[in-house]
């Protein structure tokens, strides 16, 4: 205790096990961003004219915007002209079935523990796999189609279901919303699309797996999920990337629309490459995620487990427009080494009797910085709105930081807004207690953080929860001596 | 089983233990008594391997092994158990899950296979009955919101589950009323056998009414200044620790 570093402070290198690179031929755009880049992407995707116009409008708006700097994070300026905005694994031709996918790509996903082979899958999760900028395959499409569920890549949706895309894209996150969403709207190359028709309860978990592979590229995917009246869907999202010295930008946009009595459960396990122990490399994860409870009694819940990225900057939000609608946000954000996270949520209460619940658990180790930032807004018509927020921070060692920035705006005096916050430290006492019972320090830390994050972990679908628990332990591996 | 020779230990340069000698054989119960600040809890912590303390001299052998060379978890694996004076709380971690992890980690250390859910449950039921502990307590987060008595009973339950060769009870009676002391002592007595040993660290004589020791040692100023049969406790109770202090001063 008296000299040098205490056991808890000894931070060593964390191995990132998804850091491999797949050798595949790619079809890519040269670095740089201008109208031609956007035309190139749009043409590659064989998009209709309205889509191109929408992109160009976003691009021109983006040009007039300033990169925001209010978050509690630090990074060198990004040169947007150095980034490649389109990179796609070269496929010989359009694949008609999953069997025709390049074996190298298939291997990549096998290595990540994701089988694209429908027969081999027991857990019954339908997957849309996105590598670099394009979707390479979606499983269980036919079975879902029988129920009228559309689950495909967004490029495909633009071709096959233009009326739905046109109606909903940008309806929750407008192109003018923020700097990164405007950029995404201009250059997004793929992502997932999902539509659940009226009264249908989606029988399986839907999942998108994002993988950045190519060097020097940015990943800008767009996810659009619509749950029509009285429907239900649970959606999972996973992400990894190879180990590279450079920082790579990931600026995605996710839009959720829940109509009357519909429920969307959106879970993310984000494990982008976090950079090495000196803070070199890693993904900048600047993502805009927002859902709207359009009709009465709609419900949207965001659950996120954020362990990766060198910088995480995002606020999955819910606009509670329908009366009696419910918004939930459950988050565990882990930062280790030099990682930085500024994450939280916005709950916009517009309808009457709307309710929201926020549970945020921040875990910081090494010299990392972890901030919760959240806004609870109650509009003047949102009579009887209720919010409960709980923000807990756990510190490992004394060189890391935890910050909480809660913002509350209430314009209706019948609203009840509650906020609780705690900060605790994994104590030498707790570790020693576990050690004395025969439990080594690594296992002890895993037990303590999983206990700390339990409330959020309980929200994850079963097959994800186990993975996420392991991930938490891996992310903090070596953060105690 | 345990031999301590000339043990010196300090914390932040401050000398606490100044040459402890102690010999414990299987089947024996030893009690360490002494006034506040005499080094009782330090001795318990040093034996368990707490890093805050630095051993500056002496040796400790436990079942033929150099105890001071082992990490705290290895000591647990070798069969040393410390019932804490202040058991820590771990929110969100169920007591059952914690104990299961502990039991299986210790088994792993000994090269035994992990207990499966069925075997673990069977063991747990048996020990619950033995130590008279309630199921609901075990499904709650570890020690979180437990009363003082519940925490100490949980310590005794863990001891029953881990079946240690040497159990060190650090002021297990502190803060407990007489009924709670009786319950805790009952649990400890049931766990006594000819193969294991107990080291009781206590300030008061009253615990010794329920757990009768073979030998009592009086610790004062970092040294064992007096050892004797259980009657020594009564003498201490009657005369207080002052006579020890005076005697010690006179000898010094």
Interface residues (C-beta under 8 A of the other chain):
Chain A: X1 X2 X7 X427 X428 X429 X430 X432 X433 X434 X435 X436 X437 X438 X439 X440 X443 X447 X448 X450 X451 X452 X453 X454 X455
Chain B: X12 X48 X49 X50 X51 X52 X71 X72 X73 X75 X76 X77 X81 X82 X84 X87 X88 X90 X91 X92 X93 X97 X98 X99 X101 X102 X105 X106 X109 X141 X142 X158 X162
